[in-house]
């Protein structure tokens, strides 16, 4: 599929989705929202893809929503029209899709990640950033409310007090500040960002796809449930993993003193 606002690249077992409106600092539009949904759905459905990296072209990751859409909506509303305000296109389905991915997603934040540019990264499993990057939930300064489930996700990632500071001030936070808060896993020089993302992806590729799928599900279900429900799902998941071809391949490879080839046994 050809995309208007994204680049979609496959290298080995890794899909890289790049926000591609560099002249506009990758400002978010409804078209971008729809294409993000389709791109992640395609990557998740591709049996050859095992890890997804999300990044931005140029000097920004995503500097927020394109304000041209807001201006058009205001003009239409004041003229008596019924044009709804621009919202992240299919925002609810996109958040649900991201939560239910069967493979890991890494956000490689190469520059400004503001507003929806920040909240979309919360839906990824791992976030890393360039040293120059800045993240901000600028919504209250724009006169709107944060979205994409971020009021649920952010407190669970960094705690209620720090989440409140980010959400209620709308200020820009440096990559180092976000690293200290636990919002980011790594901060790297800009020219090393994608190499670091691929390094993490490479470590994930050494794992069983079935095990990663169930581990990811268990991780997020554990955030929502109790210790008992977490252990119940773990028992179910480990049973499925024991029966998977990847587990058999690992045990066979161990006895044969070779590296397991999970790609081969997944077909």
C-alpha positions as CSV (number, residue, x, y, z in Angstrom):
1,X,0.0,0.0,0.0
2,X,1.2,3.5,-0.9
3,X,1.1,6.0,1.9
4,X,0.8,9.8,1.7
5,X,2.1,10.7,5.1
6,X,4.2,7.7,6.1
7,X,7.1,5.6,4.9
8,X,6.7,1.8,5.4
9,X,9.9,-0.2,5.1
10,X,10.7,-3.8,5.8
11,X,14.3,-5.0,6.5
12,X,14.7,-8.5,7.6
13,X,12.1,-9.1,10.4
14,X,11.7,-5.5,11.3
15,X,9.1,-3.0,10.0
16,X,10.0,0.7,10.2
17,X,7.1,3.1,10.0
18,X,8.3,6.7,9.5
19,X,6.1,9.8,9.9
20,X,6.9,11.6,6.7
21,X,5.8,15.3,6.6
22,X,9.2,16.7,7.5
23,X,8.5,20.2,6.1
24,X,5.6,20.4,8.6
25,X,7.6,18.8,11.4
26,X,5.4,15.7,10.8
27,X,2.4,17.5,12.1
28,X,-0.5,15.1,12.6
29,X,-3.5,15.1,10.2
30,X,-6.6,12.9,9.9
31,X,-4.9,11.2,6.9
32,X,-1.9,10.4,9.0
33,X,-4.1,8.9,11.7
34,X,-5.8,6.7,9.2
35,X,-2.5,5.6,7.6
36,X,-0.9,4.9,11.0
37,X,-3.9,2.5,11.8
38,X,-3.5,0.7,8.4
39,X,0.3,0.5,8.7
40,X,0.3,-1.0,12.1
41,X,-2.5,-3.3,11.2
42,X,-0.5,-4.5,8.2
43,X,2.7,-4.9,10.2
44,X,0.9,-6.9,12.9
45,X,-0.7,-9.2,10.3
46,X,2.5,-9.8,8.4
47,X,3.9,-13.2,9.6
48,X,7.4,-12.1,8.4
49,X,7.4,-9.0,10.6
50,X,8.4,-9.5,14.2
51,X,9.3,-6.1,15.6
52,X,7.9,-2.6,14.6
53,X,9.9,0.6,14.9
54,X,8.0,4.0,14.8
55,X,10.1,7.1,14.1
56,X,9.9,10.5,12.3
57,X,11.6,12.0,9.2
58,X,13.6,15.2,9.5
59,X,14.2,17.1,12.8
60,X,10.9,16.3,14.5
61,X,9.1,13.1,15.5
62,X,5.7,14.8,15.4
63,X,5.2,18.4,16.6
64,X,1.5,17.8,17.3
65,X,-1.7,18.2,15.3
66,X,-1.7,20.3,12.2
67,X,-3.5,23.5,13.4
68,X,-4.9,24.1,10.0
69,X,-7.6,21.5,10.7
70,X,-8.5,23.3,13.9
71,X,-8.8,26.6,12.2
72,X,-11.1,25.2,9.5
73,X,-13.3,23.6,12.1
74,X,-13.6,26.8,14.0
75,X,-14.5,28.8,10.9
76,X,-17.1,26.3,9.9
77,X,-18.7,26.2,13.3
78,X,-18.8,30.0,13.6
79,X,-20.4,30.2,10.2
80,X,-23.2,27.8,11.4
81,X,-21.8,24.6,10.0
82,X,-21.5,21.3,11.7
83,X,-17.9,20.4,11.0
84,X,-16.6,18.5,14.0
85,X,-13.3,19.5,15.6
86,X,-10.3,17.6,14.2
87,X,-9.5,14.6,16.5
88,X,-7.0,11.9,16.0
89,X,-8.6,9.9,13.2
90,X,-9.9,6.6,14.5
91,X,-8.2,7.4,17.8
92,X,-10.1,4.8,19.8
93,X,-9.6,1.9,17.3
94,X,-5.9,2.9,16.9
95,X,-5.3,2.7,20.7
96,X,-7.1,-0.6,20.9
97,X,-5.1,-1.9,18.0
98,X,-1.8,-0.9,19.6
99,X,-2.8,-2.4,22.9
100,X,-3.5,-5.7,21.3
101,X,-0.5,-6.0,19.0
102,X,1.0,-9.5,18.7
103,X,4.6,-8.1,18.4
104,X,6.6,-5.4,20.1
105,X,6.7,-1.8,19.0
106,X,9.6,0.6,19.6
107,X,9.2,4.4,19.4
108,X,12.5,6.0,18.2
109,X,11.8,9.7,19.0
110,X,14.2,11.7,16.9
111,X,13.0,15.3,17.8
112,X,9.9,17.2,19.1
113,X,7.2,14.8,20.2
114,X,4.4,17.1,21.3
115,X,0.6,16.6,21.8
116,X,-0.5,13.6,19.8
117,X,3.1,13.2,18.8
118,X,3.8,12.4,22.5
119,X,0.7,10.4,23.3
120,X,1.1,8.0,20.3
121,X,4.5,6.9,21.7
122,X,2.8,5.9,25.0
123,X,1.1,3.1,23.0
124,X,4.5,1.6,22.1
125,X,6.3,-0.9,24.4
126,X,9.7,0.8,24.4
127,X,10.5,4.5,24.0
128,X,14.0,5.8,23.2
129,X,14.9,9.3,22.2
130,X,17.7,11.5,20.7
131,X,19.4,13.8,23.2
132,X,17.8,16.9,21.5
133,X,14.3,15.5,21.6
134,X,11.6,17.2,23.7
135,X,8.3,15.7,24.8
136,X,5.2,17.6,25.9
137,X,1.5,17.1,26.5
138,X,0.7,20.6,25.3
139,X,-3.0,20.0,25.1
140,X,-4.1,22.4,27.9
141,X,-2.1,25.2,26.3
142,X,-4.0,24.6,23.0
143,X,-7.3,24.5,24.9
144,X,-8.0,20.8,24.5
145,X,-7.7,17.6,26.5
146,X,-5.1,14.8,26.1
147,X,-6.2,11.7,24.3
148,X,-5.3,8.2,22.9
149,X,-5.8,6.8,26.4
150,X,-2.9,8.8,27.8
151,X,-4.8,9.7,31.0
152,X,-4.8,5.9,31.7
153,X,-1.3,5.1,30.3
154,X,0.9,7.9,31.6
155,X,0.2,7.6,35.4
156,X,0.9,3.8,35.1
157,X,4.2,4.6,33.3
158,X,5.6,7.4,35.5
159,X,3.3,7.8,38.5
160,X,0.4,10.1,39.1
161,X,2.4,13.1,40.3
162,X,4.7,13.3,37.4
163,X,1.9,12.5,35.0
164,X,-0.1,15.4,36.5
165,X,2.9,17.8,36.1
166,X,3.2,16.8,32.4
167,X,-0.5,17.0,31.7
168,X,-1.4,20.1,33.8
169,X,1.5,22.3,32.7
170,X,1.7,21.5,29.0
171,X,5.4,22.3,29.1
172,X,8.2,20.7,27.0
173,X,10.3,18.1,28.9
174,X,13.8,17.3,27.7
175,X,14.8,13.8,26.8
176,X,17.0,13.6,29.9
177,X,14.1,14.6,32.2
178,X,11.9,11.9,30.6
179,X,14.6,9.3,31.0
180,X,14.8,10.2,34.7
181,X,11.0,9.9,35.0
182,X,11.1,6.5,33.4
183,X,9.1,7.5,30.4
184,X,12.1,6.7,28.2
185,X,14.4,3.6,28.3
186,X,17.4,5.2,26.6
187,X,18.6,8.6,25.4
188,X,21.3,8.5,22.6
189,X,23.1,10.9,20.3
190,X,20.8,11.7,17.3
191,X,23.1,9.8,14.9
192,X,22.9,6.7,17.0
193,X,19.1,6.7,17.6
194,X,18.1,4.2,14.9
195,X,21.1,2.0,15.5
196,X,19.9,1.8,19.2
197,X,16.4,1.0,18.1
198,X,17.6,-1.8,15.8
199,X,19.9,-3.1,18.6
200,X,16.8,-3.4,20.9
201,X,14.9,-5.0,18.0
202,X,17.7,-7.4,17.4
203,X,17.5,-8.5,21.0
204,X,13.8,-9.1,20.7
205,X,14.4,-11.1,17.5
206,X,16.4,-13.6,19.6
207,X,13.2,-14.4,21.4
208,X,10.3,-16.7,20.5
209,X,7.5,-14.8,18.7
210,X,4.9,-16.8,20.5
211,X,6.5,-16.1,23.9
212,X,6.8,-12.4,23.1
213,X,3.1,-12.2,22.1
214,X,1.9,-13.9,25.3
215,X,4.4,-12.0,27.5
216,X,3.2,-8.7,26.0
217,X,-0.4,-9.6,26.7
218,X,0.4,-10.7,30.2
219,X,2.3,-7.5,30.9
220,X,-0.6,-5.2,30.0
221,X,-3.3,-7.4,31.5
222,X,-1.2,-7.5,34.7
223,X,-1.5,-3.7,34.9
224,X,-5.3,-3.9,34.8
225,X,-6.0,-6.9,36.9
226,X,-5.1,-8.6,40.2
227,X,-2.2,-10.8,41.1
228,X,-4.6,-13.8,40.8
229,X,-5.7,-12.9,37.3
230,X,-2.1,-12.3,36.3
231,X,-1.1,-15.7,37.5
232,X,-4.1,-17.4,35.8
233,X,-3.1,-15.8,32.5
234,X,0.5,-16.7,33.0
235,X,-0.5,-20.4,33.5
236,X,-2.5,-20.4,30.3
237,X,0.2,-18.6,28.3
238,X,3.1,-20.8,29.5
239,X,1.0,-23.9,28.5
240,X,0.6,-22.5,25.0
241,X,4.3,-21.7,24.8
242,X,5.4,-25.1,25.9
243,X,3.4,-26.5,22.9
244,X,4.8,-23.9,20.4
245,X,7.3,-24.9,17.6
246,X,9.7,-22.2,18.9
247,X,10.0,-23.9,22.3
248,X,10.7,-27.2,20.6
249,X,13.2,-25.5,18.3
250,X,15.1,-23.9,21.3
251,X,15.3,-27.2,23.2
252,X,16.5,-29.0,20.0
253,X,19.0,-26.3,19.2
254,X,20.3,-26.4,22.8
255,X,20.9,-30.2,22.6
256,X,22.5,-29.8,19.1
257,X,24.7,-26.9,20.4
258,X,23.5,-24.4,17.8
259,X,21.6,-21.2,17.7
260,X,17.8,-21.6,17.5
261,X,16.1,-20.5,14.2
262,X,12.7,-19.2,15.2
263,X,12.0,-17.8,11.8
264,X,12.4,-21.2,10.1
265,X,9.9,-23.0,12.5
266,X,7.4,-20.1,12.1
267,X,7.3,-20.7,8.4
